[in-house]
């Protein structure tokens, strides 16, 4: 990988927004208190930028409720991790470099890794593992799609720039529709799949007319794109993703169609990509006594904490104060945004403020469509260590502790 461009751009220069997996790179930031979005009115980006100003980071690490220096915090955190019998790495809000460092630490400690959006991430991942699928990119949807169907409501509430990114309103002949629900989402998508495949007649009086009409438009489209948000899917949402992929596969026998999943924010899809290329396995995996293990259900972070199956939590969230770590009932090491307020309880807590990629430091993130790795350039230098730097030092400290015990 090429070395990142760490030069801070001028205030109104193009900037890659790290706060949404669309990674929009056509607007900028005006440096001030707080930072101000320029060239877009995206509410998601505006809200995130309100957590930053142009001042150097003054936040101090904390251990046991007391301010301390970075060396002390890393030493305490390393002691907790080295003593842990089953660490859990959660949140995982970081970039490529941070993910690479986390993978090395996970291998050193036998940690299980699950992002804050783990359940949503697993919907698409499990469907891909079980059935495969057809997906497209933002660029291809922009240049080729003539019918866009929103399978989980319009995505603008969570992805305000989505329609602009795929060119809706800029090209003629692009129709946008929202899936009409009849029953729950499972029933509706299954019926649409049956209509598209011809297993159910569109003329059947029991078939809702709007759903029959949608199936006809899908069959007539030159390039249909079925958009869904992983985070909106209910429990067992992988079954819905599989049904969406059945529709796409059927259409591809006679025309062109693809899915376009939206999700993986706060670094989740980026960390998943990194872990997959380093280990051959996605998240919800560990390098344990039995070698590499992948358990998409058993290695759910919420399940592990509720069952008392993890005894130390390392939580990473560098893009903002949320998502904050849970009050987990176990010792916690938190690498987070300086404004994060981790819940205090009777258990040990080490907090280390870290830099945000794309704001106070450089980095790289994968876009939601998984095909593009974009560089993040800092808006200003915040003086805080990156997740990668802290985790590399943690790994070295854990190794030294283990070596000392062996000797």
N, C-alpha and C positions, 0 to 999 in steps of 0.2 A: 504494500500500500504506500502511496506517496505521502510525504510529510504534509500535515495540514498547513494551510495558510493561516498564520496566527496574527497577521496584521489587522488591526482594528479599522474598519471602514469608517468614512465620514458619516455623520448622523443620518443623512438622507440617502445613502448608498443602498443598493439592493441588498437584501438580508434574507436569510433562510430562517423561517419561524420554526422553533423546535417544539412548540406547544400543542401541536396537532399532527397526526401522522400523514396529513397531506403535504407537509413541509413546503408551504408556499414560499416562493423566492422572488416575488415580483414587487414587493413593497419594502419599506424601510422603517427605521427607528430614529426618532429624535431624542438625543440625549438630554435628560433633565431629571427632575424629581417629581413624579416618577418618570420612567421612560414612556414615550408617546409613540403610538403607531402612526405611520405616515403612508398614505396611498391605499388604505383599506379601512373599512369600518367593522372588521371582524370582531365580534364581541368576545370570542374566546381568546384571541390574541391580546386585546385590550385589557381584559381581566388579568391575564397572566403577567403582562408587563407592569401592572400596578404593584407587583411585589418586588420591583427592582428600582433602584436609582443609580446614579453614576458614581456613587461614592465607593471607595475601597471597603472591602468587607471588614467590619469591626467585631464580628461575632467570634466568641472564643469557644474552643472545645470545652466540654463539661464531663466530669466523671463523678458519680456519686452525689450529684446535685451541686458540685463546686466547679467553678472555672479552673481551667488548667491549661498547660501548653500542649501542643500537638504531640510531642514525644510521649508525654505522660498518658494522654488519651489512647494513643496507639498501643502503648505497653499494656494498659488495662484491658483494652479490647482484645489484644492478642492472647492475654491470659485466659479470658473467658472462652474464646474460640478453641484454644489448645486444650482446655479442660473439658470441653463439650463432648458428649458421646454421640449426639445427633444434632448438629446445627441445621438451621433452616435459613436460607437466604430469601428474603421477600422484598416486595416493592420493585426492585431492579430498575429504577428510573435512572438510566445512565445512557452512555453512547457506546460506540464500538470499542474504544480503548478501555473504557470502564468494564465492559462485558468481558473482554479478553482477560483482564486482571481478575475479575470475579470467577471466571472459569478455573484459573490456576489455583485460587484460594479454595474453591469448592473441591477440587481434586485433592488438595492438601488436607482438608478437614473432613472429607466425606459428606459435605453438605448437600441437602436437597434444595433445589432452586425453583421458585414459583413466583411469577410477577404479580403485582397488585391486580392486574386484569387477567389472571390465570384462567378463570372459568370461561371468559369470553374467548380467549386465545385458543383454548382447547376445542371449542365447537368446530372451528374450521380445520384445525390440525387433525382431529380424530376423523373427520369426514374425508380429509385428504389421505390419511393413512389407510382407511378402510376401502374407499371407492375411487380415489383420484379425483380429478376435476379439470375444468377449463376456466382459466381466469385471464383477464385482460389488464391493461395498464391505463393510467389516466390519459396518456398521450394517444393511445390507440382509440380509446373511447371518444376522445375529442375529435379525432380526424375521421372516424368511420361510423360511429353509432348513429342510427336513425331512429331507434326506439330505446328509451331508458325506462326500466321498470323498477320502482323502489319497492322492494319486497318487505321491508320493515319500517314503513312510513318514510316520509321525506327526511333526508339526512341533515338538513340545514340547521336543526337545533343543536347538533353536536359538531357538525362540519360546515360552518357557515359559508365557506368559500367553495364548496364542492361543485355546484352547478357551473360556477364560473370556470373552475379548473377543467371541466370536460366540455366547455364551449357552448353550453345551453344558452340560448339568446343571442349567440354570435353567428350561428349557422342556421340556415333555413332547413326545414324538413326534419328537424329533430323533435320527436315527441317524447314527453315525459309523463309517465303514469304512475299511480300508486296502487299497489295490489289491494283490491277490495276484499275485505275480510268477510267470510261466511263461516261462522263457527270460529275456532281458534286458528292460529297460524299453521299448526300441523295439518289440520283438515283442509285449509284453503290451499296450501301449497301442494298437498297430495292430489287434490281434485284438479288443480291447474295442470299438474304433471300428467294426469290421466287424460285430460282434454287434449293437450298438445300431442300426446302419443296416439290419440285416436282410440283409447280404451273405453272412453265415455263419449257418447254422441253430443255434439253441441246442440242438437235439436231436442234432446231429452228435456221434457217439461220440468223435471226436478232440478236441472242445472241452472244456477243463477245466470241471468242474461249477461250481466256485466263481466262475469268470469269467462263465459263462453266467448264473448266479443274480444276479450283480452287475448285469449288463446289464439284466436284467428289473426289478430294483429301481430302476435309473436311469430306465427308461421309465415306471415306475409312480409315481415321486416327483412331488410338486407343484412343488418347487423344489429341484433338486440343485445343489450347489456342489462343483466339482472343484478341490481345493487342491493347489498344487505349490510347491516351493521351487526357485527358480532356481539357487541354489548347490549343490544336490544333482544337478543334471542333468549328464550326461557330455558329452564333446565332441560337437558337432553336435546339442546339446540342442534347438535351434530346431525340429528335425523332430518331437521329442516334443511340444513346445508346439503345433505345428500339428495333430498328431493329437488332442490334448486339445481343441483348438478345433473340430475336426470332430465330436467327440462332442457338444460343447455345441450346435453348430449343428443337428445332427440332432435332438437332444432338443427344441430350441426350435420345431420344426415342430408338436409336439403337446402340449408341456408347457412348463415354465420351467426353465432351467438357466443356469449361468454359471461361469466360472473365477475363481479367486482366487489370484493369484501372490503369493508372499512373498519379499521380497528388497529390495535397494537400500539396505542399511544403511550406516552411516558416511558418510551424506550423498550416496551415489551416485545414488539416484533423484531427490533434490532438485536436485543439480547438473545432472542430465540434463534435468529439467523446465525449469530456468532457461535452459540453453543452447538448448533447443528453442524457447522462446518469444522469445529474443533473436535467434536466427539462422535459425530454421526447420529446423535440423538437430540431431540428438542428439549425444551424445558420440562419441568416435572421429572427430572432425571437426577441421578447421583452416581458418583464413582465410589462405590461402597465395598464391603468385604467380598461381595459376589461379583465384583467388576462393575461395568456400566449397567445401570438399571433404569428403565423408563416405566413409570406407573402413573398414567394420566388421571386416575381416580384416587388412588391411595396417597399420592404425593401432592394433594391439594393442601395449600398452606393453612386454610381455615380448618380443614379436617385434622391436620397434624397438631395444630395448637389446641383445638378443642379436646382431642384425645390424649393430650399430654405426650405425644410421640416425638416432640422436638424439645430440647432442653436449653437452647440458646437461639435467639433470633438476630440476624444481621439484616437491617432494613436500609434500603437505598432509595432515595427519592430526591433527585437533584434539580428537578424542573420547577418546583414550587413548594409551598408549605403543605400541600396535599398531593398525593395521599400520605397521611401521617401513619406511623406504625401503630398497631393495635396494642392495647394493654394486655400483653400476652401471657402474663403469669410466669414468665421466664426472664432471665437476664437478656438485655437487649443492647446491641450496638447499632447506632443510627448514624448513617451518613446522609445528611439532608440539607435542604435549603436553610439559610441562616434564620429565617423567620419561623421555622417549624417549631411547634410546641409538642413534644412527646409527652404522653401522659405519665405522670409520676405515680409509682406504686411501690410496693415493698421490695421490689426486685431491682437488681443492679441495672443501671443505665449509663451507657457511654454515648455522648453525642458529639459528632464531629461535623462542623459546617463545611460544605463543599461548594465548589463553583458550578454554575449552570452552563452546560455547553450551549453555545450560540448567544450567550449574554456576557458572561465574564471570562470565558475561555473558549478555545477552539474544540472541534469535535467532528464526528460523522454520525449520521443516522440513516437508516433505511426508510424509504417512503412506504406508505400503506400497501402499495401494489407489489412490493418486494423486489422490484427489478432495478431500482435506482438508489445508489448510495450518494447522499448529498453532503457536502462539507458545511460545517457550521463555523462561522467566523464571529469572534467576540465583538460586542458593541463597545465594551470598555474592559479594562483589566481590573478584576475585583480583588486580586491578591489572595484568593482562597485556593487551597489545593483542589485538584481534580479528584473525582472518584478513583480514576486509574492510579494516581499517585498514592492516595491513601491505602488502597487495597494492595498495591505492590508492597508497600511498607508493612502492612499487616501480615502478608504472606511470609515475608522475610522474618518477621518477629515470631510468628508461629513456628516456622521451621527451626529457628534458634532455640526456642523453648523446648521443642520436642527433641532436638539433638542433645540439649543439656540433660534431659531426663534419661535418655538412653545411656549417656556417659556415666 
